[in-house]
Each structure stands twice: as C-alpha cells, then as structure tokens.
Amino acid sequence: MTKNPSGSNKCLAKLAVKELGVDISRLTLNGASAGGSLAIAAAYSANSGVRDTSCGPRVPHVAAVVAKAPLIDALGSWQHAGEMKDLQRSYMSNYLGGPPERYPERYAAVDVRRYIGPTNPPTLLLAGANDPLLPAASIEDFARRLAAEGNETKLVLFPYSGHDFNTTFDSVTNQTMIQTVARFLTDNNVGPDPNVAARSQTTDNRS
C-alpha cells in the first residue's frame, strides 16, 4: 500500500485543531536562516492569495511570522565579499543547486522581497549585527520595505553577534530572544493560546 504523507499530515492537523484546541487563526510561522526565508515566503504568499494548488483548495491565513537571520536576497548573499564568502557560496550551491550564473531563476525565486505587499502579517526579524554569512544590512533593508508598505514590522539586531547568535541556551542573546519572541506573540495576540495552555496544565495536574 502506498503511503500518503499529505493525507496523514491533514489528519494530524485536523486532530490538533479539534482535540487539542488549536486556534488556527493564531497560526504563526517561524524559521531560521534559509528556514526563515521559507517561513516568510509561505506566510506572505498565503496571505496575498498566491499559493501552490497542490496545497489544497484553502491555505490558512498566517497571523504572524518570526524569522531569525533570514535569507532575504540570495543573489546579494552570493555576491557579498565577506570573510566567509567561500563557505556561504558552498551553502548557496547546496541549497539552490549551483551558482546564480547557472540558475538565475532559482535565485530570483527565493528572493522574498518579491512577496512584500500590504497584506503581509506582523513580522519579527531577529539578526546578528555582525553576521558574516547573511549581512544585517539586507535584513534592515527588508524591514524598511515592509514598513513602507504599512506592515507591522519589528527588527531586533543583536550587537557583536554572528549568524548563530543563540546557540547557547543560557546566553544573554538567547534569553533576550526568547523574551522578545514571547512579547511579540503576546502583543499581536498570536501563537500558542495561553488560555488553552493553562486549561491543558490544569487537566494534566488533575489526571
């Protein structure tokens, strides 16, 4: 029998909504580096009505996005003459199959600036001010473009920090990031519903 991952995922999603009390209207996407780029692209395209038909007849509205050190401009990242240029180009080649001269359409396709529009959800951007792989300048420019379209945008740059600025759990940057994300979710009334979490904790304590 052939397995249907898509069908399984749909069943799990329905179970989460029904049995666990998940509020799909609070849906928040999160990602880091290339994953941050994917989170932005998925959220912005879903809210603009542009979608992949293989995703089904209806794609949920995304309430917010949290992106840590996201890849904004793939071509610009390739051309960046930083101290880790060779390493970054190897990452980009593995990610997109080769250099931009060979696959210009792929580099253009993953440029998330093309998704900027007035329907973008509230977005929290987190980055290291001294990121040698994905320069903070590209993320700052992205934040300015979002704000110019009237989108709610929050940018936090961590000083003296690189690409993986929160790898140590008890570090100042990681603890600050955790609190920043929590405040962003609360202020925008998105993400995990604290009331559902409280009820779940009460039920667990009684059982």
C-alpha positions in Angstrom: 0.0 0.0 0.0 1.3 3.4 -0.9 1.5 5.9 2.0 0.0 9.3 1.6 2.1 11.8 3.7 -0.1 14.6 2.6 -3.2 12.8 3.8 -1.5 11.9 7.1 -0.5 15.5 7.7 -4.0 16.7 7.1 -5.4 14.2 9.6 -2.9 15.2 12.2 -3.7 18.9 11.6 -7.4 18.2 12.0 -6.8 16.3 15.2 -4.7 19.1 16.6 -7.4 21.6 15.8 -10.2 19.5 17.2 -8.7 17.6 20.1 -6.0 19.9 21.3 -8.0 23.1 20.9 -5.5 24.7 18.5 -6.8 28.0 17.2 -5.8 28.1 13.5 -6.5 31.9 13.5 -3.4 32.3 15.6 -1.1 30.5 13.2 2.4 31.7 13.4 5.3 30.6 11.2 8.9 30.5 12.5 12.2 29.7 10.8 16.0 30.5 10.8 18.4 31.3 8.0 17.0 29.6 4.8 14.2 28.4 7.0 13.4 32.0 7.9 13.2 32.7 4.2 10.8 29.8 3.7 8.6 30.9 6.6 8.4 34.5 5.2 7.6 33.2 1.7 4.9 30.8 2.9 3.2 33.3 5.1 3.3 36.2 2.7 2.2 34.2 -0.3 -0.7 32.6 1.7 -2.0 36.0 2.8 -1.7 37.5 -0.7 -3.8 34.7 -2.2 -0.8 33.4 -4.2 -0.5 29.7 -3.5 0.6 26.3 -4.8 -2.5 24.4 -5.9 -1.0 21.2 -4.5 -1.5 22.6 -1.0 -5.3 22.1 -1.4 -8.3 24.4 -2.0 -7.6 26.6 1.0 -4.4 27.7 2.6 -4.8 29.1 6.2 -4.3 32.8 6.8 -1.0 33.3 8.7 -1.3 35.6 11.7 2.4 36.4 12.2 6.0 35.5 11.2 9.1 35.1 13.3 12.4 34.9 11.3 15.9 34.6 12.7 18.7 35.7 10.4 16.6 35.0 7.3 18.0 34.8 3.8 16.5 37.8 2.0 18.4 38.3 -1.1 20.1 35.1 -2.4 22.0 36.8 -5.2 23.2 39.6 -2.9 24.3 36.9 -0.4 26.3 35.1 -3.1 28.0 38.4 -4.2 28.8 39.5 -0.6 32.6 39.7 -0.3 32.7 38.9 3.4 35.3 36.9 5.3 33.2 33.7 4.9 32.4 34.2 1.2 33.6 30.8 0.1 31.7 29.0 2.8 28.5 31.0 2.1 28.8 30.2 -1.6 29.1 26.5 -0.8 25.9 26.7 1.3 24.1 28.6 -1.5 25.2 26.0 -4.1 24.0 23.1 -2.0 20.7 25.0 -1.4 20.0 26.1 -4.9 22.0 23.6 -7.0 24.8 25.9 -8.2 25.8 29.5 -8.8 23.5 32.3 -9.9 25.1 32.3 -13.4 23.8 28.8 -13.9 20.4 29.1 -12.1 19.4 32.8 -12.2 15.7 31.8 -12.0 16.2 29.9 -8.7 18.0 32.8 -7.1 15.2 35.1 -8.2 12.5 32.7 -7.0 13.8 32.6 -3.4 14.2 36.4 -3.1 11.5 37.1 -0.5 11.4 40.8 -1.3 9.0 40.0 -4.2 6.4 39.0 -1.7 6.2 42.4 0.0 2.8 43.9 -0.1 0.1 45.5 2.1 -1.3 42.1 3.3 1.9 40.9 5.0 1.3 39.7 8.5 3.1 41.2 11.6 6.8 40.2 11.2 9.5 39.9 13.8 13.0 39.9 12.3 16.0 38.8 14.5 19.6 39.1 13.4 23.2 39.4 14.5 24.7 42.8 13.7 27.9 41.1 12.7 26.6 38.2 10.7 29.4 37.2 8.3 27.1 34.9 6.2 23.9 37.0 5.8 24.7 40.6 6.3 22.3 42.5 8.6 22.1 45.3 6.0 19.9 43.1 3.8 17.5 42.4 6.7 17.4 46.1 7.7 16.5 47.0 4.1 13.8 44.3 4.1 12.4 45.7 7.3 12.3 49.2 5.8 10.5 48.0 2.7 7.9 46.2 4.8 7.3 49.3 6.9 6.9 51.4 3.8 4.0 49.2 2.7 2.3 49.8 6.1 3.1 46.4 7.6 3.8 45.9 11.3 7.5 45.1 11.4 9.9 44.7 14.4 13.6 44.3 13.8 16.0 43.4 16.6 19.7 43.4 15.9 21.9 41.7 18.5 25.3 43.6 18.8 28.6 41.7 18.5 26.6 38.7 17.2 27.0 36.5 14.2 24.7 34.1 12.3 24.2 31.5 15.1 23.9 34.0 17.9 21.6 32.0 20.2 23.2 28.5 20.2 23.9 28.6 24.0 20.6 28.4 25.8 21.6 30.4 28.9 23.4 33.1 26.9 22.2 36.7 27.1 21.3 36.8 23.4 19.2 33.6 23.6 17.4 34.6 26.7 16.7 38.0 25.2 15.5 36.4 22.0 13.1 34.1 23.9 11.6 37.1 25.8 11.4 39.2 22.6 9.5 36.5 20.7 7.2 35.9 23.7 6.4 39.6 23.9 5.8 39.8 20.1 3.4 36.9 20.2 1.5 38.4 23.1 1.3 41.9 21.7 -0.1 40.6 18.5 -2.4 38.0 20.1 -0.9 35.2 18.0 0.9 31.9 18.6 0.0 29.4 21.4 -3.1 30.5 23.2 -2.2 30.9 26.9 -5.8 30.1 28.0 -5.6 26.7 26.2 -2.2 26.0 27.7 -3.5 26.9 31.2 -6.5 24.6 30.8 -4.3 21.8 29.5 -1.9 22.2 32.5 -4.9 22.1 34.9 -6.2 18.9 33.2 -2.7 17.3 33.5 -2.5 18.1 37.2 -5.8 16.5 37.9 -5.1 13.3 36.0 
